[in-house]
Amino acid sequence: MAENSGSDKELRSLTLTPTWSVATVLTIFVVVSLVVEGSIHRLSNWLRKPTENLCLQV
């Protein structure tokens, strides 16, 4: 395994990261999670709908 050389960029700690970049990443996570939740909800409604119709026909 190669050792880190002095010319490599060092990782920046969270305290040195600009606030706007942290807020941007967190906003993206929240938006993606809301989209996934909505998609799961619509999928469950779509899957439930045909079975209700079949039960009513019998």
C-alpha distance matrix in Angstrom:
0.0 3.7 6.5 9.5 12.2 15.8 16.8 15.1 17.6 17.5 18.5 22.2 23.8 26.6 29.2 28.4 28.5 31.9 34.3 35.2 31.8 31.4 35.0 34.3 31.3 33.4 36.4 34.5 33.4 37.0 38.5 36.2 37.0 40.7 40.7 39.0 41.5 44.4 43.2 43.0 46.5 48.0 46.5 47.9 51.3 51.3 50.5 53.2 55.9 56.6 56.9 59.5 61.5 61.5 62.7 65.5 66.7 67.1
3.7 0.0 3.8 6.6 8.6 12.4 13.2 11.8 14.7 15.0 16.6 20.3 22.3 25.4 27.7 26.5 26.8 30.1 32.8 33.7 30.3 30.3 33.9 33.2 30.5 32.8 35.8 34.0 33.3 36.9 38.3 36.3 37.4 41.0 40.9 39.5 42.2 44.9 43.9 44.0 47.4 48.8 47.5 49.2 52.4 52.4 51.9 54.6 57.2 58.0 58.5 61.0 62.9 63.1 64.4 67.1 68.3 68.9
6.5 3.8 0.0 3.8 6.2 9.6 11.4 10.2 13.0 12.7 14.6 18.2 20.0 23.4 25.4 24.2 24.9 28.3 31.1 32.3 29.1 29.1 32.8 32.4 29.9 32.1 35.2 33.8 33.1 36.6 38.3 36.6 37.5 41.1 41.4 40.2 42.6 45.5 44.7 44.8 48.1 49.7 48.6 50.2 53.3 53.6 53.1 55.7 58.3 59.4 59.9 62.2 64.3 64.6 65.7 68.4 69.7 70.4
9.5 6.6 3.8 0.0 3.8 6.7 8.3 6.7 9.3 9.0 11.3 14.8 17.0 20.4 22.3 20.8 21.5 24.9 27.8 29.0 26.0 26.1 29.8 29.5 27.3 29.6 32.6 31.4 30.9 34.4 36.1 34.6 35.8 39.2 39.5 38.6 41.1 43.8 43.3 43.6 46.7 48.4 47.6 49.2 52.2 52.5 52.3 54.9 57.4 58.7 59.3 61.4 63.5 64.0 65.2 67.6 69.1 69.9
12.2 8.6 6.2 3.8 0.0 3.8 5.4 5.7 9.0 9.7 12.9 16.0 18.6 22.1 23.5 21.5 22.5 25.6 28.8 30.0 27.1 27.6 31.4 30.9 29.0 31.6 34.5 33.3 33.2 36.7 38.2 36.9 38.3 41.6 41.9 41.2 43.8 46.3 45.8 46.4 49.5 51.0 50.3 52.0 55.0 55.2 55.2 57.8 60.2 61.5 62.2 64.3 66.3 67.0 68.2 70.6 72.0 73.0
15.8 12.4 9.6 6.7 3.8 0.0 3.8 5.5 7.8 8.5 12.2 14.7 17.4 21.0 21.9 19.6 20.9 23.8 27.2 28.5 25.9 26.7 30.4 30.2 28.7 31.3 34.0 33.2 33.4 36.7 38.2 37.3 38.8 41.9 42.4 42.0 44.5 47.0 46.7 47.4 50.4 51.9 51.5 53.2 56.0 56.4 56.6 59.1 61.4 62.9 63.7 65.7 67.7 68.5 69.7 71.9 73.5 74.6
16.8 13.2 11.4 8.3 5.4 3.8 0.0 3.8 6.5 8.8 12.4 14.8 18.0 21.3 22.4 19.7 20.5 23.0 26.6 27.4 24.7 26.0 29.5 28.9 27.6 30.5 33.0 31.9 32.4 35.8 37.0 36.1 37.9 40.9 41.1 40.9 43.6 45.8 45.5 46.5 49.4 50.7 50.3 52.3 55.0 55.2 55.5 58.1 60.3 61.7 62.8 64.7 66.5 67.4 68.8 71.0 72.4 73.6
15.1 11.8 10.2 6.7 5.7 5.5 3.8 0.0 3.8 6.2 9.3 12.2 15.4 18.6 20.2 17.8 18.1 20.9 24.2 24.9 22.0 23.0 26.6 25.9 24.3 27.2 29.7 28.6 28.9 32.4 33.6 32.5 34.2 37.4 37.5 37.2 39.9 42.2 41.8 42.7 45.7 47.0 46.6 48.5 51.3 51.5 51.8 54.4 56.6 58.0 59.0 61.0 62.8 63.7 65.0 67.2 68.7 69.9
17.6 14.7 13.0 9.3 9.0 7.8 6.5 3.8 0.0 3.8 6.5 8.8 12.3 15.3 16.8 14.2 14.4 17.1 20.5 21.3 18.5 19.5 23.1 22.6 21.2 24.0 26.6 25.7 26.2 29.5 30.8 30.0 31.7 34.7 35.1 35.0 37.6 39.8 39.7 40.7 43.5 44.9 44.7 46.6 49.2 49.6 50.1 52.5 54.7 56.3 57.4 59.1 61.0 62.1 63.3 65.4 67.0 68.3
17.5 15.0 12.7 9.0 9.7 8.5 8.8 6.2 3.8 0.0 3.8 6.3 9.3 12.7 14.1 12.0 12.8 16.0 19.2 20.6 17.9 18.3 22.0 22.1 20.5 22.9 25.7 25.2 25.2 28.4 30.1 29.5 30.8 33.9 34.6 34.4 36.7 39.2 39.2 40.0 42.7 44.3 44.2 45.9 48.5 49.2 49.6 51.8 54.1 55.9 56.7 58.4 60.5 61.6 62.6 64.7 66.5 67.6
18.5 16.6 14.6 11.3 12.9 12.2 12.4 9.3 6.5 3.8 0.0 3.8 6.4 9.5 11.6 10.1 10.3 13.8 16.5 18.0 15.1 15.0 18.8 19.0 17.1 19.3 22.4 21.9 21.7 24.9 26.7 26.1 27.2 30.3 31.2 31.0 33.1 35.7 35.9 36.5 39.1 40.9 40.9 42.4 45.1 45.8 46.2 48.4 50.7 52.6 53.3 54.9 57.1 58.2 59.2 61.2 63.1 64.2
22.2 20.3 18.2 14.8 16.0 14.7 14.8 12.2 8.8 6.3 3.8 0.0 3.8 6.6 8.2 6.3 6.8 10.4 13.2 15.0 12.6 12.5 16.3 16.9 15.6 17.5 20.5 20.6 20.6 23.4 25.4 25.3 26.4 29.3 30.4 30.5 32.4 34.9 35.5 36.3 38.6 40.4 40.7 42.2 44.7 45.6 46.3 48.2 50.5 52.6 53.4 54.7 57.0 58.3 59.1 61.0 63.0 64.3
23.8 22.3 20.0 17.0 18.6 17.4 18.0 15.4 12.3 9.3 6.4 3.8 0.0 3.8 5.4 5.5 6.6 10.4 12.3 14.9 12.9 11.7 15.4 16.8 15.3 16.5 19.8 20.4 19.9 22.4 24.8 24.9 25.5 28.3 29.9 29.9 31.4 34.1 34.9 35.4 37.6 39.7 40.1 41.3 43.7 45.0 45.5 47.3 49.6 51.9 52.5 53.7 56.1 57.5 58.1 60.0 62.2 63.3
26.6 25.4 23.4 20.4 22.1 21.0 21.3 18.6 15.3 12.7 9.5 6.6 3.8 0.0 3.8 5.4 5.1 8.4 9.3 12.1 10.5 8.6 12.0 13.9 12.6 13.3 16.6 17.6 17.1 19.2 21.8 22.3 22.7 25.3 27.1 27.3 28.6 31.2 32.3 32.9 34.7 37.0 37.6 38.7 41.0 42.4 43.1 44.7 47.0 49.4 50.0 51.0 53.5 55.0 55.5 57.3 59.6 60.8
29.2 27.7 25.4 22.3 23.5 21.9 22.4 20.2 16.8 14.1 11.6 8.2 5.4 3.8 0.0 3.8 5.6 8.1 9.0 12.4 11.9 10.3 13.2 15.6 15.1 15.5 18.5 20.1 19.9 21.5 24.2 25.0 25.4 27.7 29.7 30.2 31.2 33.7 35.1 35.7 37.4 39.7 40.5 41.5 43.7 45.3 46.1 47.5 49.7 52.3 52.9 53.7 56.2 57.9 58.3 59.9 62.4 63.6
28.4 26.5 24.2 20.8 21.5 19.6 19.7 17.8 14.2 12.0 10.1 6.3 5.5 5.4 3.8 0.0 3.8 6.4 8.9 11.8 10.9 10.7 13.8 15.5 15.3 16.6 19.2 20.4 20.8 22.8 25.0 25.8 26.7 28.9 30.6 31.3 32.7 34.9 36.2 37.1 38.9 40.9 41.7 43.0 45.1 46.5 47.4 49.0 51.1 53.6 54.4 55.4 57.7 59.3 60.0 61.6 63.9 65.3
28.5 26.8 24.9 21.5 22.5 20.9 20.5 18.1 14.4 12.8 10.3 6.8 6.6 5.1 5.6 3.8 0.0 3.8 6.4 8.6 7.2 7.2 10.5 11.8 11.7 13.3 15.8 16.8 17.4 19.5 21.4 22.3 23.5 25.6 27.1 28.0 29.5 31.6 32.7 33.9 35.7 37.5 38.4 39.8 41.9 43.1 44.2 45.9 47.8 50.3 51.3 52.2 54.4 56.1 56.9 58.4 60.6 62.1
31.9 30.1 28.3 24.9 25.6 23.8 23.0 20.9 17.1 16.0 13.8 10.4 10.4 8.4 8.1 6.4 3.8 0.0 3.8 5.6 5.6 6.8 8.9 10.3 11.4 12.9 14.6 16.1 17.4 19.0 20.5 21.9 23.3 25.0 26.5 27.8 29.3 31.0 32.4 33.8 35.4 37.0 38.2 39.8 41.5 42.8 44.1 45.8 47.5 50.1 51.3 52.0 54.1 56.0 56.8 58.1 60.4 62.1
34.3 32.8 31.1 27.8 28.8 27.2 26.6 24.2 20.5 19.2 16.5 13.2 12.3 9.3 9.0 8.9 6.4 3.8 0.0 3.8 5.5 5.3 6.1 8.6 10.1 10.7 12.1 14.3 15.5 16.5 18.2 20.1 21.2 22.5 24.4 25.9 26.9 28.6 30.3 31.7 32.9 34.7 36.2 37.6 39.1 40.6 42.1 43.5 45.1 47.9 49.0 49.5 51.7 53.7 54.4 55.6 58.0 59.7
35.2 33.7 32.3 29.0 30.0 28.5 27.4 24.9 21.3 20.6 18.0 15.0 14.9 12.1 12.4 11.8 8.6 5.6 3.8 0.0 3.8 5.5 5.0 6.0 8.7 9.9 10.3 12.2 14.3 15.2 16.2 18.2 19.9 20.9 22.4 24.3 25.6 26.8 28.5 30.2 31.4 32.8 34.4 36.1 37.4 38.7 40.4 42.0 43.4 46.1 47.5 48.0 49.9 52.1 52.9 54.0 56.3 58.2
31.8 30.3 29.1 26.0 27.1 25.9 24.7 22.0 18.5 17.9 15.1 12.6 12.9 10.5 11.9 10.9 7.2 5.6 5.5 3.8 0.0 3.8 5.4 5.0 6.3 8.6 9.8 10.7 12.5 14.3 15.4 16.7 18.5 20.1 21.3 22.7 24.4 26.0 27.2 28.8 30.4 31.8 33.0 34.8 36.5 37.5 39.0 40.8 42.4 44.9 46.2 47.0 48.9 50.9 51.8 53.1 55.3 57.1
31.4 30.3 29.1 26.1 27.6 26.7 26.0 23.0 19.5 18.3 15.0 12.5 11.7 8.6 10.3 10.7 7.2 6.8 5.3 5.5 3.8 0.0 3.8 5.4 5.3 6.2 8.5 10.0 10.8 12.4 14.3 15.6 16.7 18.5 20.2 21.3 22.6 24.6 25.9 27.2 28.8 30.5 31.7 33.1 34.9 36.3 37.6 39.1 41.0 43.5 44.6 45.4 47.5 49.4 50.1 51.5 53.8 55.4
35.0 33.9 32.8 29.8 31.4 30.4 29.5 26.6 23.1 22.0 18.8 16.3 15.4 12.0 13.2 13.8 10.5 8.9 6.1 5.0 5.4 3.8 0.0 3.8 5.6 5.2 6.0 8.6 9.9 10.5 12.1 14.2 15.3 16.4 18.3 19.9 21.0 22.5 24.3 25.7 26.9 28.6 30.1 31.6 33.0 34.5 36.1 37.4 39.1 41.8 43.0 43.5 45.6 47.7 48.4 49.5 51.9 53.7
34.3 33.2 32.4 29.5 30.9 30.2 28.9 25.9 22.6 22.1 19.0 16.9 16.8 13.9 15.6 15.5 11.8 10.3 8.6 6.0 5.0 5.4 3.8 0.0 3.8 5.5 5.1 6.2 8.7 10.0 10.6 12.3 14.3 15.4 16.6 18.4 20.0 21.2 22.6 24.4 25.8 27.1 28.5 30.4 31.8 32.9 34.6 36.3 37.7 40.3 41.7 42.4 44.2 46.3 47.3 48.4 50.6 52.5
31.3 30.5 29.9 27.3 29.0 28.7 27.6 24.3 21.2 20.5 17.1 15.6 15.3 12.6 15.1 15.3 11.7 11.4 10.1 8.7 6.3 5.3 5.6 3.8 0.0 3.8 5.4 5.2 6.3 8.8 10.0 10.7 12.4 14.4 15.5 16.6 18.4 20.2 21.2 22.7 24.5 26.0 27.0 28.7 30.5 31.6 32.9 34.7 36.4 38.9 40.1 41.0 43.0 44.8 45.8 47.2 49.3 51.0
33.4 32.8 32.1 29.6 31.6 31.3 30.5 27.2 24.0 22.9 19.3 17.5 16.5 13.3 15.5 16.6 13.3 12.9 10.7 9.9 8.6 6.2 5.2 5.5 3.8 0.0 3.8 5.4 5.0 6.2 8.7 9.9 10.6 12.4 14.3 15.4 16.4 18.4 20.0 21.1 22.6 24.5 25.7 27.0 28.8 30.2 31.5 33.0 34.8 37.5 38.5 39.2 41.4 43.3 43.9 45.3 47.6 49.2
36.4 35.8 35.2 32.6 34.5 34.0 33.0 29.7 26.6 25.7 22.4 20.5 19.8 16.6 18.5 19.2 15.8 14.6 12.1 10.3 9.8 8.5 6.0 5.1 5.4 3.8 0.0 3.8 5.4 5.1 6.1 8.5 9.9 10.6 12.3 14.2 15.3 16.6 18.4 20.0 21.1 22.6 24.3 25.8 27.2 28.6 30.2 31.7 33.2 35.9 37.2 37.7 39.7 41.8 42.6 43.7 46.0 47.9
34.5 34.0 33.8 31.4 33.3 33.2 31.9 28.6 25.7 25.2 21.9 20.6 20.4 17.6 20.1 20.4 16.8 16.1 14.3 12.2 10.7 10.0 8.6 6.2 5.2 5.4 3.8 0.0 3.8 5.5 5.2 6.1 8.5 9.9 10.6 12.2 14.2 15.4 16.5 18.3 20.0 21.2 22.4 24.3 25.9 26.8 28.4 30.2 31.7 34.2 35.6 36.4 38.3 40.2 41.3 42.6 44.6 46.5
33.4 33.3 33.1 30.9 33.2 33.4 32.4 28.9 26.2 25.2 21.7 20.6 19.9 17.1 19.9 20.8 17.4 17.4 15.5 14.3 12.5 10.8 9.9 8.7 6.3 5.0 5.4 3.8 0.0 3.8 5.6 5.2 6.1 8.7 10.0 10.6 12.2 14.3 15.3 16.5 18.3 20.1 21.0 22.5 24.4 25.7 26.8 28.5 30.4 32.9 33.9 34.8 37.0 38.7 39.5 41.1 43.2 44.8
37.0 36.9 36.6 34.4 36.7 36.7 35.8 32.4 29.5 28.4 24.9 23.4 22.4 19.2 21.5 22.8 19.5 19.0 16.5 15.2 14.3 12.4 10.5 10.0 8.8 6.2 5.1 5.5 3.8 0.0 3.8 5.5 5.1 6.2 8.7 9.9 10.5 12.3 14.2 15.4 16.5 18.4 19.9 21.1 22.7 24.3 25.7 27.0 28.7 31.5 32.6 33.1 35.3 37.3 37.9 39.2 41.5 43.2
38.5 38.3 38.3 36.1 38.2 38.2 37.0 33.6 30.8 30.1 26.7 25.4 24.8 21.8 24.2 25.0 21.4 20.5 18.2 16.2 15.4 14.3 12.1 10.6 10.0 8.7 6.1 5.2 5.6 3.8 0.0 3.8 5.5 5.2 6.2 8.7 9.9 10.7 12.3 14.3 15.4 16.6 18.3 20.1 21.3 22.5 24.3 25.8 27.2 29.9 31.3 31.8 33.7 35.9 36.8 37.9 40.0 42.0
36.2 36.3 36.6 34.6 36.9 37.3 36.1 32.5 30.0 29.5 26.1 25.3 24.9 22.3 25.0 25.8 22.3 21.9 20.1 18.2 16.7 15.6 14.2 12.3 10.7 9.9 8.5 6.1 5.2 5.5 3.8 0.0 3.8 5.4 5.1 6.2 8.6 9.9 10.5 12.3 14.2 15.4 16.4 18.4 20.1 20.9 22.4 24.3 25.9 28.2 29.6 30.6 32.4 34.3 35.3 36.7 38.7 40.5
37.0 37.4 37.5 35.8 38.3 38.8 37.9 34.2 31.7 30.8 27.2 26.4 25.5 22.7 25.4 26.7 23.5 23.3 21.2 19.9 18.5 16.7 15.3 14.3 12.4 10.6 9.9 8.5 6.1 5.1 5.5 3.8 0.0 3.8 5.4 5.1 6.1 8.6 9.8 10.5 12.2 14.3 15.2 16.5 18.4 19.8 20.9 22.5 24.4 27.0 27.9 28.8 31.0 32.7 33.5 35.0 37.2 38.7
40.7 41.0 41.1 39.2 41.6 41.9 40.9 37.4 34.7 33.9 30.3 29.3 28.3 25.3 27.7 28.9 25.6 25.0 22.5 20.9 20.1 18.5 16.4 15.4 14.4 12.4 10.6 9.9 8.7 6.2 5.2 5.4 3.8 0.0 3.8 5.4 5.1 6.1 8.5 9.9 10.5 12.3 14.1 15.4 16.6 18.2 19.9 21.1 22.6 25.5 26.7 27.1 29.2 31.3 32.0 33.1 35.5 37.3
40.7 40.9 41.4 39.5 41.9 42.4 41.1 37.5 35.1 34.6 31.2 30.4 29.9 27.1 29.7 30.6 27.1 26.5 24.4 22.4 21.3 20.2 18.3 16.6 15.5 14.3 12.3 10.6 10.0 8.7 6.2 5.1 5.4 3.8 0.0 3.8 5.5 5.2 6.1 8.7 9.9 10.6 12.1 14.2 15.4 16.3 18.2 19.9 21.2 23.7 25.3 26.0 27.7 29.8 30.9 32.1 34.0 36.0
39.0 39.5 40.2 38.6 41.2 42.0 40.9 37.2 35.0 34.4 31.0 30.5 29.9 27.3 30.2 31.3 28.0 27.8 25.9 24.3 22.7 21.3 19.9 18.4 16.6 15.4 14.2 12.2 10.6 9.9 8.7 6.2 5.1 5.4 3.8 0.0 3.8 5.5 5.0 6.2 8.6 9.9 10.4 12.3 14.3 15.2 16.3 18.2 20.0 22.3 23.5 24.6 26.6 28.2 29.3 30.8 32.8 34.4
41.5 42.2 42.6 41.1 43.8 44.5 43.6 39.9 37.6 36.7 33.1 32.4 31.4 28.6 31.2 32.7 29.5 29.3 26.9 25.6 24.4 22.6 21.0 20.0 18.4 16.4 15.3 14.2 12.2 10.5 9.9 8.6 6.1 5.1 5.5 3.8 0.0 3.8 5.4 5.2 6.2 8.7 9.9 10.6 12.4 14.2 15.4 16.5 18.5 21.2 22.1 22.7 25.0 26.9 27.5 28.9 31.2 32.8
44.4 44.9 45.5 43.8 46.3 47.0 45.8 42.2 39.8 39.2 35.7 34.9 34.1 31.2 33.7 34.9 31.6 31.0 28.6 26.8 26.0 24.6 22.5 21.2 20.2 18.4 16.6 15.4 14.3 12.3 10.7 9.9 8.6 6.1 5.2 5.5 3.8 0.0 3.8 5.4 5.0 6.2 8.5 9.9 10.6 12.2 14.2 15.3 16.6 19.5 20.9 21.2 23.1 25.3 26.2 27.2 29.4 31.4
43.2 43.9 44.7 43.3 45.8 46.7 45.5 41.8 39.7 39.2 35.9 35.5 34.9 32.3 35.1 36.2 32.7 32.4 30.3 28.5 27.2 25.9 24.3 22.6 21.2 20.0 18.4 16.5 15.3 14.2 12.3 10.5 9.8 8.5 6.1 5.0 5.4 3.8 0.0 3.8 5.4 5.2 6.0 8.6 9.9 10.4 12.1 14.1 15.4 17.7 19.3 20.3 21.9 23.8 25.1 26.4 28.2 30.1
43.0 44.0 44.8 43.6 46.4 47.4 46.5 42.7 40.7 40.0 36.5 36.3 35.4 32.9 35.7 37.1 33.9 33.8 31.7 30.2 28.8 27.2 25.7 24.4 22.7 21.1 20.0 18.3 16.5 15.4 14.3 12.3 10.5 9.9 8.7 6.2 5.2 5.4 3.8 0.0 3.8 5.5 5.0 6.1 8.6 9.8 10.4 12.1 14.2 16.5 17.4 18.6 20.7 22.3 23.2 24.8 26.8 28.3
46.5 47.4 48.1 46.7 49.5 50.4 49.4 45.7 43.5 42.7 39.1 38.6 37.6 34.7 37.4 38.9 35.7 35.4 32.9 31.4 30.4 28.8 26.9 25.8 24.5 22.6 21.1 20.0 18.3 16.5 15.4 14.2 12.2 10.5 9.9 8.6 6.2 5.0 5.4 3.8 0.0 3.8 5.4 5.2 6.3 8.6 10.0 10.6 12.4 15.4 16.2 16.6 18.9 20.9 21.5 22.8 25.1 26.8
48.0 48.8 49.7 48.4 51.0 51.9 50.7 47.0 44.9 44.3 40.9 40.4 39.7 37.0 39.7 40.9 37.5 37.0 34.7 32.8 31.8 30.5 28.6 27.1 26.0 24.5 22.6 21.2 20.1 18.4 16.6 15.4 14.3 12.3 10.6 9.9 8.7 6.2 5.2 5.5 3.8 0.0 3.8 5.5 5.1 6.1 8.6 9.8 10.6 13.4 15.1 15.5 17.1 19.4 20.5 21.5 23.5 25.5
46.5 47.5 48.6 47.6 50.3 51.5 50.3 46.6 44.7 44.2 40.9 40.7 40.1 37.6 40.5 41.7 38.4 38.2 36.2 34.4 33.0 31.7 30.1 28.5 27.0 25.7 24.3 22.4 21.0 19.9 18.3 16.4 15.2 14.1 12.1 10.4 9.9 8.5 6.0 5.0 5.4 3.8 0.0 3.8 5.4 5.0 6.1 8.5 10.0 11.9 13.4 14.8 16.4 17.9 19.3 20.9 22.5 24.3
47.9 49.2 50.2 49.2 52.0 53.2 52.3 48.5 46.6 45.9 42.4 42.2 41.3 38.7 41.5 43.0 39.8 39.8 37.6 36.1 34.8 33.1 31.6 30.4 28.7 27.0 25.8 24.3 22.5 21.1 20.1 18.4 16.5 15.4 14.2 12.3 10.6 9.9 8.6 6.1 5.2 5.5 3.8 0.0 3.8 5.4 5.1 6.0 8.6 11.0 11.5 12.5 14.9 16.3 17.1 18.8 20.9 22.3
51.3 52.4 53.3 52.2 55.0 56.0 55.0 51.3 49.2 48.5 45.1 44.7 43.7 41.0 43.7 45.1 41.9 41.5 39.1 37.4 36.5 34.9 33.0 31.8 30.5 28.8 27.2 25.9 24.4 22.7 21.3 20.1 18.4 16.6 15.4 14.3 12.4 10.6 9.9 8.6 6.3 5.1 5.4 3.8 0.0 3.8 5.5 5.1 6.1 9.4 10.5 10.6 12.6 14.8 15.6 16.7 18.9 20.8
51.3 52.4 53.6 52.5 55.2 56.4 55.2 51.5 49.6 49.2 45.8 45.6 45.0 42.4 45.3 46.5 43.1 42.8 40.6 38.7 37.5 36.3 34.5 32.9 31.6 30.2 28.6 26.8 25.7 24.3 22.5 20.9 19.8 18.2 16.3 15.2 14.2 12.2 10.4 9.8 8.6 6.1 5.0 5.4 3.8 0.0 3.8 5.5 5.4 7.4 9.6 10.6 11.7 13.6 15.3 16.4 17.9 20.0
50.5 51.9 53.1 52.3 55.2 56.6 55.5 51.8 50.1 49.6 46.2 46.3 45.5 43.1 46.1 47.4 44.2 44.1 42.1 40.4 39.0 37.6 36.1 34.6 32.9 31.5 30.2 28.4 26.8 25.7 24.3 22.4 20.9 19.9 18.2 16.3 15.4 14.2 12.1 10.4 10.0 8.6 6.1 5.1 5.5 3.8 0.0 3.8 5.6 6.5 7.5 9.5 11.1 12.1 13.6 15.5 16.9 18.4
53.2 54.6 55.7 54.9 57.8 59.1 58.1 54.4 52.5 51.8 48.4 48.2 47.3 44.7 47.5 49.0 45.9 45.8 43.5 42.0 40.8 39.1 37.4 36.3 34.7 33.0 31.7 30.2 28.5 27.0 25.8 24.3 22.5 21.1 19.9 18.2 16.5 15.3 14.1 12.1 10.6 9.8 8.5 6.0 5.1 5.5 3.8 0.0 3.8 5.9 5.7 6.6 9.1 10.5 11.1 12.9 14.9 16.3
55.9 57.2 58.3 57.4 60.2 61.4 60.3 56.6 54.7 54.1 50.7 50.5 49.6 47.0 49.7 51.1 47.8 47.5 45.1 43.4 42.4 41.0 39.1 37.7 36.4 34.8 33.2 31.7 30.4 28.7 27.2 25.9 24.4 22.6 21.2 20.0 18.5 16.6 15.4 14.2 12.4 10.6 10.0 8.6 6.1 5.4 5.6 3.8 0.0 3.8 5.6 5.4 6.6 9.0 10.2 11.1 12.9 15.0
56.6 58.0 59.4 58.7 61.5 62.9 61.7 58.0 56.3 55.9 52.6 52.6 51.9 49.4 52.3 53.6 50.3 50.1 47.9 46.1 44.9 43.5 41.8 40.3 38.9 37.5 35.9 34.2 32.9 31.5 29.9 28.2 27.0 25.5 23.7 22.3 21.2 19.5 17.7 16.5 15.4 13.4 11.9 11.0 9.4 7.4 6.5 5.9 3.8 0.0 3.8 5.4 5.1 6.3 8.7 10.0 10.8 12.8
56.9 58.5 59.9 59.3 62.2 63.7 62.8 59.0 57.4 56.7 53.3 53.4 52.5 50.0 52.9 54.4 51.3 51.3 49.0 47.5 46.2 44.6 43.0 41.7 40.1 38.5 37.2 35.6 33.9 32.6 31.3 29.6 27.9 26.7 25.3 23.5 22.1 20.9 19.3 17.4 16.2 15.1 13.4 11.5 10.5 9.6 7.5 5.7 5.6 3.8 0.0 3.8 5.4 5.1 6.2 8.7 10.0 11.0
59.5 61.0 62.2 61.4 64.3 65.7 64.7 61.0 59.1 58.4 54.9 54.7 53.7 51.0 53.7 55.4 52.2 52.0 49.5 48.0 47.0 45.4 43.5 42.4 41.0 39.2 37.7 36.4 34.8 33.1 31.8 30.6 28.8 27.1 26.0 24.6 22.7 21.2 20.3 18.6 16.6 15.5 14.8 12.5 10.6 10.6 9.5 6.6 5.4 5.4 3.8 0.0 3.8 5.5 5.2 6.3 8.8 10.3
61.5 62.9 64.3 63.5 66.3 67.7 66.5 62.8 61.0 60.5 57.1 57.0 56.1 53.5 56.2 57.7 54.4 54.1 51.7 49.9 48.9 47.5 45.6 44.2 43.0 41.4 39.7 38.3 37.0 35.3 33.7 32.4 31.0 29.2 27.7 26.6 25.0 23.1 21.9 20.7 18.9 17.1 16.4 14.9 12.6 11.7 11.1 9.1 6.6 5.1 5.4 3.8 0.0 3.8 5.5 5.2 6.4 9.0
61.5 63.1 64.6 64.0 67.0 68.5 67.4 63.7 62.1 61.6 58.2 58.3 57.5 55.0 57.9 59.3 56.1 56.0 53.7 52.1 50.9 49.4 47.7 46.3 44.8 43.3 41.8 40.2 38.7 37.3 35.9 34.3 32.7 31.3 29.8 28.2 26.9 25.3 23.8 22.3 20.9 19.4 17.9 16.3 14.8 13.6 12.1 10.5 9.0 6.3 5.1 5.5 3.8 0.0 3.8 5.4 5.2 6.6
62.7 64.4 65.7 65.2 68.2 69.7 68.8 65.0 63.3 62.6 59.2 59.1 58.1 55.5 58.3 60.0 56.9 56.8 54.4 52.9 51.8 50.1 48.4 47.3 45.8 43.9 42.6 41.3 39.5 37.9 36.8 35.3 33.5 32.0 30.9 29.3 27.5 26.2 25.1 23.2 21.5 20.5 19.3 17.1 15.6 15.3 13.6 11.1 10.2 8.7 6.2 5.2 5.5 3.8 0.0 3.8 5.5 5.4
65.5 67.1 68.4 67.6 70.6 71.9 71.0 67.2 65.4 64.7 61.2 61.0 60.0 57.3 59.9 61.6 58.4 58.1 55.6 54.0 53.1 51.5 49.5 48.4 47.2 45.3 43.7 42.6 41.1 39.2 37.9 36.7 35.0 33.1 32.1 30.8 28.9 27.2 26.4 24.8 22.8 21.5 20.9 18.8 16.7 16.4 15.5 12.9 11.1 10.0 8.7 6.3 5.2 5.4 3.8 0.0 3.8 5.5
66.7 68.3 69.7 69.1 72.0 73.5 72.4 68.7 67.0 66.5 63.1 63.0 62.2 59.6 62.4 63.9 60.6 60.4 58.0 56.3 55.3 53.8 51.9 50.6 49.3 47.6 46.0 44.6 43.2 41.5 40.0 38.7 37.2 35.5 34.0 32.8 31.2 29.4 28.2 26.8 25.1 23.5 22.5 20.9 18.9 17.9 16.9 14.9 12.9 10.8 10.0 8.8 6.4 5.2 5.5 3.8 0.0 3.8
67.1 68.9 70.4 69.9 73.0 74.6 73.6 69.9 68.3 67.6 64.2 64.3 63.3 60.8 63.6 65.3 62.1 62.1 59.7 58.2 57.1 55.4 53.7 52.5 51.0 49.2 47.9 46.5 44.8 43.2 42.0 40.5 38.7 37.3 36.0 34.4 32.8 31.4 30.1 28.3 26.8 25.5 24.3 22.3 20.8 20.0 18.4 16.3 15.0 12.8 11.0 10.3 9.0 6.6 5.4 5.5 3.8 0.0
